[in-house]
Amino acid sequence: MKAAELKNIWHQLTSKYSDDKELIENLWSELEQCYMASGRYYHNLEHIGYMITLALEHQEHIEDPNVLLFSIFYHDIIYQPGSTQNEEKSAELARLRLTALQVPKEKVNRCCEQILATRSHKGAEDSDTQYLLDIDLAIIGETPVKFEAYTKQIGKEFSKLPSPLFKAGRMFFLKEFLGRRRIYQTDRFYKEREAQARTNLTNLLRSAQKKS
C-alpha cells in the first residue's frame, strides 16, 4: 500500500470524528515524518500499509475497525530500537492526538490498551486486540523469502546496538515465541500462518545457534 493510499485512509478515518482539516493534515504529516525517519528499515510506512491491508481483509471479523486502524497508525509511532518504553510513549501520543480529534474517550482508551498490548503480543482477552497482535506478527508467518527480508531489516534497525546485546535479544525472542502454545491468537491467523511461522523461527534459531 502506497503512502497516498494510507493518507486517504487516514483522512477518511479521522473525518468521522473531526472536521478540522488542518489538524487532520498536520497529524498525517507527523505520522509520515515519524515513520519515514532515518533508520526505520522495517517499522515504517510500508509496515503500516501491510498491517492495514490485512486489517481491511479481516474487517468483517473486527468489532471496531476504526479503533483498530487508529491502533495500527500509532502503535509504532515512537520507536527506538532496544527501548522498553516505545509502546507506552506511542500510547501516550495516541491519546493526545485522538483526543484532539474528538474521538470518544472509550475508543481512545481502547486504542491505548491495544497499543500497550504489543509489548508482549500475548494474553489479549478481546478479539480486536487479538487481531491487532496477529496482524503485527503476520510477517513471521510469511514465505521464507519475505521473512528473511524482514530479519535483515530488523538487523539494520538494531545495528547501532552492541552485537552481543542484539544477538541475546534475538535469541530470547526466538525461544520465547517458539515456546508458546500458539503464536497467533485468532483461529484464522493460526490456521493460515502458524506452521510457517514456526518453521521460519526454527530455521532462524538454528542459524543463530550455529553462528554463536
Order of alpha helices (4+ residues) and beta strands (2+ residues): alpha-alpha-alpha-alpha-alpha-alpha-alpha-alpha-alpha-alpha
